[in-house]
Amino acid sequence: MSPDLQVGADVAYADAVTVLAAALDRLGARIHRDLHVESSHIDVSADLRLASTLTGFSAYADECLAVLDDPAVTSALAAARASHMR
C-alpha cells in the first residue's frame, strides 16, 4: 500500500472511531437522562415488571458504554485528535 493510501486509511479509521464514539456517548447521555433507573425521573415503584426491565436495560447500557473507557478506544480517539491537529 502506498504511503498516501495508508494515511488515507488511517484518517478514515480515525474518523470512523470518532463518529462511533460520539454517537455512543450521545446515546449513553440520552439513556441516563431518560431511562436509567439511577438517574431518570421515572417512578417504577408501582410496576415491578417495568422496574425489572429498566434495571436490566440500565445495567446493559452501562456495560456497553464502558467500551468508551477501553484503552484501545481511548488510544484510537487520541490518535484521531492528533491526526486532525496536524
GROMACS elastic network, one bead per residue, 0.5 to 0.9 nm:
[ bonds ]
;  ai    aj funct       b0    kb
    1     4     6  0.82382   500
    1     5     6  0.62829   500
    1     6     6  0.63639   500
    2     5     6  0.52583   500
    2     6     6  0.62240   500
    2     7     6  0.87013   500
    3     7     6  0.61264   500
    3     8     6  0.85359   500
    4     7     6  0.51411   500
    4     8     6  0.61491   500
    4     9     6  0.85810   500
    5     9     6  0.60810   500
    5    10     6  0.85357   500
    6     9     6  0.50215   500
    6    10     6  0.60719   500
    6    11     6  0.85622   500
    7    11     6  0.61202   500
    7    12     6  0.85334   500
    8    11     6  0.51405   500
    8    12     6  0.61221   500
    8    13     6  0.85392   500
    9    12     6  0.50405   500
    9    13     6  0.60635   500
    9    14     6  0.85226   500
   10    13     6  0.50373   500
   10    14     6  0.60644   500
   10    15     6  0.84993   500
   10    80     6  0.87218   500
   10    83     6  0.89225   500
   11    14     6  0.50107   500
   11    15     6  0.59974   500
   11    16     6  0.84651   500
   11    80     6  0.73355   500
   11    83     6  0.72624   500
   11    84     6  0.84196   500
   12    15     6  0.50775   500
   12    16     6  0.60668   500
   12    17     6  0.86053   500
   13    16     6  0.51047   500
   13    17     6  0.61725   500
   13    18     6  0.85524   500
   13    76     6  0.87319   500
   13    80     6  0.83388   500
   14    17     6  0.52048   500
   14    18     6  0.61456   500
   14    19     6  0.86436   500
   14    76     6  0.65967   500
   14    77     6  0.69631   500
   14    79     6  0.70737   500
   14    81     6  0.82366   500
   14    83     6  0.80663   500
   15    18     6  0.50809   500
   15    19     6  0.61308   500
   15    20     6  0.85812   500
   15    77     6  0.88444   500
   15    80     6  0.66747   500
   16    19     6  0.51489   500
   16    20     6  0.60934   500
   16    21     6  0.84734   500
   17    20     6  0.51927   500
   17    21     6  0.59990   500
   17    22     6  0.84879   500
   17    73     6  0.77595   500
   17    76     6  0.69378   500
   17    77     6  0.67576   500
   17    80     6  0.79387   500
   18    21     6  0.51801   500
   18    22     6  0.60703   500
   18    23     6  0.85561   500
   18    76     6  0.81611   500
   18    77     6  0.60590   500
   18    80     6  0.70077   500
   18    81     6  0.86161   500
   19    22     6  0.51886   500
   19    23     6  0.61470   500
   19    24     6  0.86099   500
   20    23     6  0.51280   500
   20    24     6  0.61116   500
   20    25     6  0.84872   500
   21    24     6  0.51251   500
   21    25     6  0.60168   500
   21    26     6  0.85952   500
   21    68     6  0.67441   500
   21    73     6  0.82282   500
   21    77     6  0.81991   500
   22    25     6  0.50338   500
   22    26     6  0.61706   500
   22    27     6  0.85652   500
   23    26     6  0.51469   500
   23    27     6  0.61230   500
   23    28     6  0.85443   500
   24    27     6  0.50091   500
   24    28     6  0.60692   500
   24    29     6  0.85837   500
   24    64     6  0.87303   500
   24    65     6  0.70527   500
   24    68     6  0.81069   500
   25    28     6  0.50475   500
   25    29     6  0.62085   500
   25    30     6  0.86667   500
   25    65     6  0.73512   500
   25    68     6  0.78124   500
   26    29     6  0.50405   500
   26    30     6  0.62186   500
   26    31     6  0.86221   500
   27    30     6  0.50970   500
   27    31     6  0.61518   500
   27    32     6  0.86062   500
   27    65     6  0.89770   500
   28    31     6  0.50413   500
   28    32     6  0.60912   500
   28    33     6  0.84437   500
   28    61     6  0.71993   500
   28    62     6  0.80151   500
   28    64     6  0.88873   500
   28    65     6  0.65688   500
   29    32     6  0.51756   500
   29    33     6  0.60369   500
   29    34     6  0.85479   500
   30    33     6  0.50390   500
   30    34     6  0.59371   500
   30    35     6  0.77546   500
   30    36     6  0.89267   500
   31    34     6  0.53401   500
   31    35     6  0.50649   500
   31    36     6  0.57285   500
   31    40     6  0.84372   500
   31    58     6  0.78702   500
   31    61     6  0.77510   500
   32    35     6  0.58705   500
   32    37     6  0.80150   500
   32    38     6  0.79147   500
   32    39     6  0.58954   500
   32    40     6  0.64474   500
   32    58     6  0.81214   500
   32    61     6  0.89828   500
   33    36     6  0.68108   500
   33    39     6  0.63942   500
   33    40     6  0.54483   500
   33    41     6  0.82644   500
   34    37     6  0.89204   500
   34    39     6  0.78861   500
   34    40     6  0.51983   500
   34    41     6  0.72777   500
   34    42     6  0.78920   500
   35    38     6  0.86752   500
   35    39     6  0.76804   500
   35    40     6  0.54766   500
   35    41     6  0.80084   500
   35    42     6  0.72353   500
   35    54     6  0.70086   500
   35    57     6  0.85943   500
   35    58     6  0.74524   500
   36    39     6  0.55191   500
   36    40     6  0.53914   500
   36    41     6  0.87546   500
   36    42     6  0.85964   500
   36    54     6  0.68338   500
   36    55     6  0.75051   500
   36    57     6  0.78098   500
   36    58     6  0.51468   500
   36    59     6  0.85669   500
   36    61     6  0.85316   500
   37    40     6  0.58399   500
   37    41     6  0.81457   500
   37    42     6  0.74344   500
   37    43     6  0.88674   500
   37    44     6  0.84270   500
   37    51     6  0.78401   500
   37    54     6  0.62637   500
   37    55     6  0.59898   500
   37    57     6  0.88895   500
   37    58     6  0.64698   500
   38    41     6  0.87330   500
   38    55     6  0.87438   500
   38    58     6  0.83684   500
   39    42     6  0.87687   500
   40    43     6  0.85735   500
   43    46     6  0.73906   500
   43    47     6  0.85202   500
   43    51     6  0.85969   500
   44    47     6  0.53531   500
   44    48     6  0.68603   500
   44    49     6  0.86381   500
   44    50     6  0.63231   500
   44    51     6  0.51289   500
   44    52     6  0.89076   500
   44    54     6  0.86566   500
   45    48     6  0.66763   500
   45    50     6  0.88368   500
   45    51     6  0.70856   500
   46    50     6  0.87200   500
   46    51     6  0.85288   500
   47    50     6  0.53609   500
   47    51     6  0.61791   500
   47    52     6  0.86870   500
   48    52     6  0.60715   500
   48    53     6  0.85382   500
   49    52     6  0.51087   500
   49    53     6  0.61474   500
   49    54     6  0.86073   500
   50    53     6  0.50195   500
   50    54     6  0.60236   500
   50    55     6  0.83396   500
   51    54     6  0.52850   500
   51    55     6  0.59468   500
   51    56     6  0.85354   500
   52    55     6  0.51024   500
   52    56     6  0.61579   500
   52    57     6  0.84977   500
   53    56     6  0.52722   500
   53    57     6  0.60674   500
   53    58     6  0.84921   500
   54    58     6  0.58064   500
   54    59     6  0.84266   500
   55    58     6  0.51120   500
   55    59     6  0.62106   500
   55    60     6  0.86261   500
   56    59     6  0.52065   500
   56    60     6  0.61978   500
   56    61     6  0.85764   500
   57    60     6  0.50898   500
   57    61     6  0.60326   500
   57    62     6  0.85578   500
   58    61     6  0.50501   500
   58    62     6  0.61592   500
   58    63     6  0.86625   500
   59    62     6  0.51222   500
   59    63     6  0.63099   500
   59    64     6  0.87631   500
   60    63     6  0.50620   500
   60    64     6  0.62625   500
   60    65     6  0.86031   500
   61    64     6  0.50939   500
   61    65     6  0.60485   500
   61    66     6  0.85658   500
   62    65     6  0.50700   500
   62    66     6  0.61649   500
   63    66     6  0.52560   500
   63    67     6  0.74796   500
   64    67     6  0.59233   500
   64    68     6  0.82891   500
   65    68     6  0.58258   500
   65    69     6  0.79568   500
   66    69     6  0.54946   500
   66    70     6  0.69524   500
   67    70     6  0.50199   500
   67    71     6  0.87006   500
   67    72     6  0.89948   500
   67    73     6  0.71966   500
   68    71     6  0.83939   500
   68    73     6  0.61226   500
   68    74     6  0.69184   500
   69    72     6  0.84696   500
   69    73     6  0.68618   500
   69    74     6  0.63753   500
   70    73     6  0.53078   500
   70    74     6  0.62494   500
   70    75     6  0.85659   500
   71    74     6  0.50861   500
   71    75     6  0.59166   500
   71    76     6  0.84365   500
   72    75     6  0.51605   500
   72    76     6  0.61356   500
   72    77     6  0.86341   500
   73    76     6  0.50522   500
   73    77     6  0.61199   500
   73    78     6  0.85263   500
   74    77     6  0.50762   500
   74    78     6  0.60729   500
   74    79     6  0.85365   500
   75    78     6  0.50540   500
   75    79     6  0.61061   500
   75    80     6  0.85185   500
   76    79     6  0.50545   500
   76    80     6  0.60993   500
   76    81     6  0.86580   500
   77    81     6  0.62035   500
   77    82     6  0.85505   500
   78    81     6  0.51320   500
   78    82     6  0.61503   500
   78    83     6  0.86160   500
   79    83     6  0.60614   500
   79    84     6  0.86102   500
   80    83     6  0.51468   500
   80    84     6  0.62910   500
   80    85     6  0.87123   500
   81    84     6  0.52491   500
   81    85     6  0.63149   500
   82    85     6  0.51257   500
   82    86     6  0.66548   500
   83    86     6  0.55015   500
